[in-house]
Amino acid sequence: MSSAVEALYILDQHNEPILQHTYRSRPPPPKTLVSHYLAHPVPRPPLIYLPNSSPPTLLYSLSYANLLLLAPTSADNEPLLIFEFLHRVIDVLEEFLGAPLLASKIEGSYDVVAQLLTEMCDAGSICNTEPNALRDVVEVPGWMGKLLGGVGLPGTPPALGPSMGGLKQQLAISSSSNTGPAIPWRRANVRHTSNELYVDIVETLSVTIAPSGRPLAAFANGSIAFTSKISGVPELLLTLSTPGGKSAIEKALELPVFHPCVRLVRWREKPGELSFVPPDGRFVLAGYEVNLLPSTSDLISHSSANLRLPASIEVKTSLGPTGSDFEVRLLLSNTFSGSISTSSASARGGLGSRGPGTSASTFGGVGGSSSQPVLEDIIVSVPVSDQIRNITDVRTSRGEAQFSPGDNAVEWRISSKDTANGSATLRCTVVGASFSDEDEDDEVSGLRFDAATGDYDETESTYQSGAAVEKEKTTRQQQEQRDQRKVQQNATLMPSSANLSFSVRGWLASGIKVESLLIDTRKSRGLGEGVKPYKGVKYLTVSRKGIETRC
């Protein structure tokens, strides 16, 4: 199966093409593809087959920041390769043009964008997509060149005469552009005045809890972002560990993915050790997935409390005499598991904390602080049925809550100041379709409506002996029946689940931590003598509606 990109089209928020770059063949024009693309109902799939176009085309699409990227192909390709290429185009354009990526930036720097797209894909074959390698072959005009170009003058002054130094410089530039850098992901001759190394580990939670409180699934998807601002070609060794020790990290990290700079042989021989030569700047070093649940045999006795999450929710529905109330209980716990003492960590990695909320007790070292993990951005979202007319009597013990009819959801926000240990409750009353109780009220009052005459007649029960007792008994029974019918009707309006969002700085749900970050001075080149870069680590756990509790 060949993998060839025939063209790349970039469209703005009005679906107007702002860039067309053709690599091979004669693909359909962007306006033709956009009309076929918009004909599909929302949500549109990222891969669409267009049999009516000439020729029949496979259309790959990617939406990003009000921009639409289209890549048509007329032959079968590897889909993941094309999608990865589109994502790399976004990353490279943000690296060269700056984030956020806007249509005006692309239109104002078309010369740079054209060079990048030509280097990234040659005649439809994807080749060079590393930003550091592209910086050595793509000429980016500086602010002086842009200023001179704006007034119609050349950005670089012409040579006044032949000079041997200029000739040597041109030969050096041409040779380096032909051969490329020795390391594809790192540009040559990197120099920094301040040498710094930063590790950011971010985990996103995905947890599903049954109505009984037993977790059905619990995963933490992690990403290790690395920022390298160090001169020369450094050889780095990053060591990770888990609460079970280094031996358990291979079992804990499921489905790991690594940047091409990571030496896989070292990881297979010694799991938890990442040996690599980093690219210059910020990049994603690795990604992983951790199953937070124990083995299948222990799931029966396992509850959400055993997950040791800093926040969890419980939902109770059909409360009140008519079953029109529901209650959400939020449980907060600021006792985070997985921390170690500062004395045991300070001597290992020489790592400092980065920013507030980073727990120095986890990774210790230079520049660390004693601040504890911080729980913040707590949002409880309760989706409700679209048959609900309104939600009244919203009561909270902490924070603020409001009902959004457009989103059909109740949103409960709690500020960082109210995240003390304990519980908080949210109680709401749903209002559904109006009940037709006029006939029932007539029967209760002892009146009977005659449809033929249009009059109300007194029933015989009002003239019988003991009518008051019988009437009270009948009224009570009818009221109970009415309440039961309302309970049954309100049961269909109750929420079926609730989602919890929060973020914790300085703590990871999986318990993974950075043991050390070392530089091999013997293998490193161009680092300089006596250079000791500053090292920092930051941990962040995020749940974006990732904890779902079902009713």
C-alpha positions in Angstrom: 0.0 0.0 0.0 1.5 3.3 -1.1 1.4 6.4 1.0 1.3 9.5 -1.1 -0.2 12.9 -0.4 -1.4 14.5 -3.6 -2.2 18.0 -2.2 -2.7 20.0 0.9 -5.5 22.6 1.2 -5.9 25.0 4.2 -9.2 26.8 4.5 -10.3 29.6 6.9 -13.3 29.7 9.2 -15.5 30.7 6.2 -14.3 27.6 4.2 -12.4 29.8 1.8 -9.0 28.4 0.6 -6.1 30.4 1.9 -3.4 28.0 0.8 -3.1 25.4 -2.0 0.0 23.2 -2.3 -0.1 20.4 -4.9 2.5 17.6 -4.7 1.6 15.3 -7.5 -1.2 14.3 -10.0 -4.1 16.6 -10.6 -6.4 16.4 -7.6 -9.8 18.1 -7.5 -9.8 21.8 -6.6 -10.5 22.8 -3.0 -13.9 24.4 -3.8 -15.1 21.1 -5.3 -13.9 19.1 -2.3 -15.4 21.6 0.2 -18.9 21.3 -1.4 -18.7 17.5 -1.0 -17.3 17.8 2.5 -20.0 20.1 3.7 -22.7 17.9 2.1 -22.1 15.4 4.9 -24.1 15.9 8.1 -22.4 17.0 11.3 -20.3 15.4 12.9 -18.4 14.8 9.7 -16.0 11.9 9.6 -12.3 12.7 9.2 -12.0 10.3 6.2 -14.6 10.6 3.4 -14.8 8.7 0.1 -16.1 10.8 -2.8 -17.0 8.6 -5.6 -18.7 11.4 -7.7 -15.5 13.5 -7.9 -13.2 13.3 -10.9 -11.2 11.2 -10.2 -12.8 9.4 -7.2 -11.0 10.7 -4.1 -10.3 9.8 -0.5 -10.5 13.1 1.5 -8.7 13.3 4.8 -9.7 16.3 7.0 -8.5 17.9 10.2 -10.1 20.9 12.0 -7.9 23.0 14.2 -8.4 26.5 15.6 -11.0 27.7 13.0 -8.9 26.2 10.2 -9.7 23.2 8.0 -6.9 21.1 6.5 -7.8 18.8 3.5 -5.5 16.2 2.0 -7.0 14.4 -1.1 -5.7 11.1 -2.5 -6.9 9.1 -5.4 -5.3 5.8 -4.2 -5.4 3.7 -1.1 -3.1 4.9 1.6 -2.2 4.3 5.2 -4.8 6.5 7.0 -2.8 7.0 10.2 0.2 8.2 8.2 -1.8 10.9 6.5 -3.5 12.0 9.7 -0.1 12.1 11.5 1.2 14.2 8.6 -1.6 16.7 9.0 -0.9 17.0 12.8 2.8 17.5 12.1 1.9 20.3 9.7 0.0 22.0 12.5 2.9 21.5 14.9 5.5 22.8 12.5 3.5 25.9 11.5 3.0 26.8 15.1 6.7 26.3 15.7 7.6 28.7 12.9 4.7 31.1 12.8 3.8 31.1 16.5 0.8 29.9 18.4 -2.1 30.3 18.1 -2.2 29.4 14.4 -4.3 32.0 12.5 -5.2 32.4 8.8 -3.6 35.9 8.8 -0.2 34.4 9.9 -0.3 31.8 7.1 -1.2 34.5 4.5 1.5 36.9 5.7 4.2 34.2 5.7 3.5 32.2 2.6 7.1 32.1 1.5 8.0 30.3 4.8 5.0 28.0 4.6 5.8 27.0 1.0 9.3 26.1 2.0 8.1 24.1 5.0 5.5 22.1 3.0 8.0 21.4 0.2 10.6 20.0 2.7 8.0 18.0 4.7 6.7 16.2 1.7 8.6 15.5 -1.6 6.5 14.6 -4.6 3.8 13.2 -2.2 6.2 11.1 -0.1 6.4 12.3 3.5 10.0 12.8 4.5 11.2 15.5 6.9 8.8 16.6 9.6 11.1 17.4 12.6 11.0 21.1 13.4 14.7 21.2 14.5 15.8 19.7 11.2 13.6 22.0 9.2 15.2 25.1 10.8 18.5 24.1 9.2 17.0 24.1 5.7 14.2 26.6 5.8 15.2 30.3 5.7 13.1 32.4 8.0 13.4 36.2 7.5 14.2 38.2 10.6 12.5 41.4 11.6 15.0 43.5 9.5 14.3 41.4 6.4 10.5 41.9 6.9 11.0 45.6 7.4 13.1 46.0 4.2 10.7 43.7 2.3 7.8 45.9 3.3 9.3 48.9 1.6 10.3 47.0 -1.5 14.0 46.5 -0.7 15.8 43.2 -0.6 16.1 41.6 2.8 19.8 40.8 2.4 22.3 43.2 1.0 24.1 42.1 -2.2 27.8 41.2 -2.0 30.1 44.2 -2.9 32.7 42.0 -4.4 34.2 38.5 -4.4 35.5 37.5 -1.0 37.1 34.3 0.1 35.3 34.4 3.4 31.9 34.8 1.8 32.6 31.9 -0.6 33.6 29.6 2.2 30.4 30.6 4.1 28.2 29.9 1.1 29.9 26.5 0.5 29.4 25.6 4.2 25.8 26.5 4.0 25.2 24.6 0.8 27.0 21.5 2.2 25.0 21.6 5.4 21.7 21.9 3.6 22.6 19.0 1.3 23.7 16.6 4.0 21.4 17.8 6.8 22.1 17.6 10.5 23.8 14.6 12.0 20.8 14.0 14.3 17.5 14.5 12.4 15.5 15.8 15.4 18.1 18.3 16.7 19.5 21.2 14.7 23.2 21.8 14.5 25.2 24.3 16.6 22.7 24.8 19.4 23.8 27.5 21.8 22.0 28.7 25.0 23.2 31.3 27.5 21.1 29.7 30.3 21.0 25.9 30.3 17.7 24.4 31.5 15.9 21.1 31.5 12.2 20.8 32.4 10.0 17.7 32.7 6.2 18.1 32.7 4.1 14.9 33.3 0.4 15.4 32.7 -2.1 12.6 33.3 -5.7 12.7 32.1 -8.2 10.6 34.0 -11.0 8.5 32.5 -13.0 6.8 35.2 -16.5 5.2 35.0 -18.3 4.3 38.3 -21.4 2.1 38.6 -24.5 3.2 40.6 -23.3 0.8 43.4 -20.1 2.7 43.7 -17.9 0.0 42.1 -15.6 1.3 39.4 -16.1 -0.2 36.0 -13.0 1.3 34.4 -10.3 3.6 35.5 -7.4 4.7 33.3 -4.8 7.5 33.5 -3.5 8.6 30.1 -0.1 10.2 30.6 2.1 12.4 28.6 5.7 13.3 29.4 6.6 16.7 27.9 10.2 17.7 27.9 11.8 21.1 27.4 15.5 21.2 26.5 17.4 24.5 26.5 20.9 23.3 26.6 24.0 23.8 24.3 25.7 21.2 22.2 24.6 17.6 21.9 23.7 16.3 25.4 23.2 12.7 26.4 20.4 12.5 29.0 19.1 9.7 31.2 15.7 10.1 32.7 14.7 7.5 35.3 11.0 6.9 36.3 9.7 4.8 39.1 6.3 3.8 40.6 5.2 3.0 44.2 6.0 -0.6 43.5 9.6 0.3 42.6 11.4 0.2 39.3 10.6 -3.5 38.8 6.8 -2.7 38.6 7.0 0.2 36.1 6.9 -2.1 33.1 3.6 -3.6 34.3 2.2 -0.2 35.3 3.0 1.5 32.0 0.7 0.0 29.4 1.0 0.8 25.7 4.0 3.2 25.9 4.9 5.4 22.9 8.2 7.2 22.6 9.7 10.0 20.6 12.2 8.8 18.0 15.1 10.1 20.1 14.5 7.5 22.8 16.7 4.4 22.6 14.3 1.5 22.8 17.1 -1.0 23.6 17.9 0.7 26.9 14.2 0.7 27.8 13.8 -3.0 27.1 16.9 -3.9 29.1 16.1 -1.5 32.0 12.4 -0.5 32.1 12.0 2.9 33.5 15.2 4.4 32.1 14.9 6.7 29.1 18.2 7.4 27.3 18.0 10.0 24.6 19.5 13.1 22.8 16.7 15.6 23.1 15.5 18.0 20.3 16.0 21.6 21.0 13.0 23.2 22.6 9.7 21.6 23.9 8.6 18.2 22.6 6.6 15.2 23.8 9.1 12.6 25.0 6.7 9.7 25.8 3.1 8.8 26.3 1.6 5.9 28.3 -1.6 4.5 29.8 -2.0 3.2 33.3 -4.8 1.0 34.6 -5.8 2.3 38.0 -7.8 -0.8 38.8 -6.4 -4.0 40.4 -6.7 -7.5 38.8 -10.1 -8.8 37.7 -10.3 -11.1 40.7 -10.3 -8.1 43.1 -12.8 -6.0 41.3 -15.8 -7.3 43.3 -14.7 -5.9 46.6 -13.2 -2.7 45.0 -14.9 0.6 45.4 -14.3 4.2 44.2 -12.7 5.0 47.6 -9.9 2.5 46.8 -8.9 4.6 43.8 -7.8 7.3 46.2 -9.0 10.1 44.0 -9.0 13.6 45.6 -12.7 14.1 44.6 -15.6 11.8 43.8 -19.4 12.2 43.5 -22.5 10.2 44.5 -25.9 10.8 42.8 -29.4 10.1 44.3 -32.5 10.5 42.3 -36.3 10.5 42.7 -36.2 12.2 46.1 -39.1 14.0 47.8 -42.8 13.1 48.0 -43.3 13.3 44.2 -39.8 12.1 43.2 -39.0 15.4 41.6 -35.7 16.1 43.4 -32.2 14.7 42.9 -29.1 15.2 45.0 -25.4 15.2 44.1 -22.9 14.7 46.9 -19.3 15.7 46.3 -16.6 14.1 48.5 -13.3 16.0 48.8 -10.1 14.6 50.2 -6.8 16.6 50.3 -4.8 13.7 51.5 -2.8 12.7 48.4 -1.2 9.3 48.2 2.2 8.5 46.7 4.2 11.2 48.4 7.7 10.5 49.8 9.8 12.4 52.3 12.0 15.3 51.2 15.1 13.7 52.8 14.8 10.6 50.7 14.3 12.5 47.4 16.7 15.4 47.7 19.8 13.4 47.2 18.8 11.6 44.1 17.9 13.7 41.1 18.9 17.3 41.8 15.5 18.3 40.5 13.6 21.5 41.4 9.9 22.2 41.5 8.3 24.4 38.9 5.6 26.8 39.9 3.1 26.6 42.7 1.5 23.4 43.6 4.4 21.2 42.8 5.2 18.9 45.6 8.8 19.1 46.6 8.3 16.0 48.7 7.8 14.0 45.5 11.0 15.0 43.6 12.9 17.3 46.0 16.2 18.9 45.1 17.4 22.3 44.1 15.0 25.2 44.3 12.1 23.1 45.6 9.4 24.3 47.9 7.4 22.6 50.6 4.0 23.4 49.1 1.5 20.6 49.0 -0.6 19.5 45.9 -3.4 21.9 45.1 -6.9 20.8 44.1 -8.7 23.3 41.9 -11.1 23.9 39.0 -13.8 21.6 40.5 -16.8 21.4 38.2 -19.7 19.0 38.5 -21.8 18.7 35.4 -25.2 16.9 35.5 -26.8 16.3 32.1 -30.6 16.2 32.2 -33.4 15.2 29.8 -34.5 17.6 27.1 -38.1 17.1 28.3 -37.4 19.1 31.4 -39.0 22.6 31.2 -37.0 24.0 34.1 -35.0 23.2 37.2 -36.0 25.2 40.3 -34.9 25.4 43.9 -31.2 24.8 43.2 -29.5 24.5 46.6 -25.8 24.1 47.3 -23.8 23.8 50.5 -20.6 25.1 48.7 -20.0 27.0 45.5 -22.5 28.1 42.9 -24.7 26.1 40.5 -26.9 27.1 37.6 -29.1 25.4 35.1 -28.3 26.0 31.4 -31.4 25.2 29.2 -29.3 25.4 26.0 -26.9 22.7 27.2 -29.6 20.7 29.1 -27.2 20.5 32.1 -26.7 21.7 35.6 -23.2 23.1 36.2 -21.9 23.3 39.8 -18.6 25.2 40.3 -16.5 25.2 43.5 -13.7 27.6 43.9 -10.3 26.6 45.2 -11.0 28.3 48.5 -13.8 25.9 49.3 -11.9 22.6 48.6 -11.4 21.7 52.3 -11.9 18.1 53.4 -15.5 16.9 53.8 -18.5 16.8 51.6 -20.7 19.2 49.7 -24.2 18.7 48.3 -26.3 20.0 45.4 -30.1 19.5 45.4 -32.4 20.4 42.6 -36.1 20.1 41.7 -37.0 19.2 38.1 -40.2 20.6 36.4 -41.5 18.5 33.6 -44.6 18.6 31.5 -47.7 20.1 33.3 -50.0 17.5 34.9 -53.7 17.6 33.9 -55.2 17.3 37.4 -58.5 19.2 36.9 -60.5 16.0 36.6 -58.9 14.6 39.7 -59.5 17.8 41.6 -63.2 17.6 40.6 -63.6 14.1 41.8 -61.9 15.0 45.1 -64.2 17.9 45.7 -67.3 15.8 45.2 -68.4 17.3 41.9 -69.0 15.5 38.7 -68.8 17.2 35.3 -71.6 16.5 32.9 -70.3 16.8 29.4 -73.9 16.9 27.9 -75.2 19.8 29.9 -71.8 21.5 30.7 -72.8 21.7 34.4 -71.3 20.3 37.6 -73.5 18.0 39.6 -73.1 17.1 43.2 -72.4 13.4 43.7 -74.5 11.2 46.0 -71.7 10.7 48.4 -72.1 14.2 49.8 -75.6 13.3 51.1 -74.8 9.9 52.6 -74.3 9.4 56.3 -70.6 9.4 57.2 -69.8 11.3 54.0 -67.0 13.4 55.6 -65.1 10.3 56.7 -65.5 8.6 53.4 -64.6 11.7 51.5 -61.3 12.1 53.5 -60.4 8.5 52.9 -61.1 8.8 49.2 -59.1 12.0 49.0 -56.2 10.4 50.7 -56.2 7.5 48.4 -56.5 9.6 45.3 -53.7 11.9 46.5 -51.4 8.8 47.0 -52.3 7.6 43.4 -51.5 11.1 42.1 -48.2 11.1 43.9 -47.3 7.7 42.5 -48.1 8.8 39.0 -46.0 11.9 39.4 -43.1 9.8 40.8 -43.3 7.5 37.8 -43.4 10.5 35.4 -40.6 12.3 37.2 -38.5 9.1 37.1 -38.1 9.5 33.4 -36.8 13.1 33.9 -34.1 12.1 36.4 -30.4 12.4 35.3 -28.7 9.1 34.4 -25.1 10.2 35.2 -23.0 13.1 36.5 -19.5 14.1 35.4 -16.7 15.5 37.6 -13.9 17.8 36.4 -10.9 19.0 38.4 -7.1 19.5 38.3 -4.4 18.7 40.8 -1.0 20.3 40.6 1.9 18.4 42.1 0.3 14.9 42.1 -0.2 12.0 39.7 -3.0 9.4 40.0 -0.7 6.6 38.8 2.0 7.3 41.4 4.7 7.6 38.7 7.5 10.0 39.7 10.8 11.1 38.3 13.7 9.5 40.2 16.5 11.4 38.5 17.6 13.3 35.4 21.3 12.9 34.6 23.7 14.1 31.9 26.4 11.8 30.6 29.3 14.2 30.3 31.5 11.6 28.6 29.1 11.1 25.7 27.8 14.7 25.5 29.4 17.0 23.0 29.7 20.8 23.1 28.2 21.2 26.5 31.2 23.0 28.0 33.2 22.4 31.1 31.5 22.9 34.5 28.1 23.5 33.0 25.3 22.4 35.5 21.9 23.0 33.9 18.9 23.8 36.1 16.4 20.9 36.2 12.7 21.2 37.1 9.8 18.8 37.3 6.1 19.5 37.3 3.2 17.1 37.9 -0.4 17.7 36.8 -3.5 15.5 37.0 -6.5 16.6 35.0 -10.1 15.3 34.7 -12.1 17.0 31.9 -15.5 15.4 32.6 -13.4 12.2 32.9 -15.0 10.9 36.1 -18.5 9.7 35.3 -20.8 8.4 38.0 -23.9 6.6 36.7 -27.2 6.6 38.5 
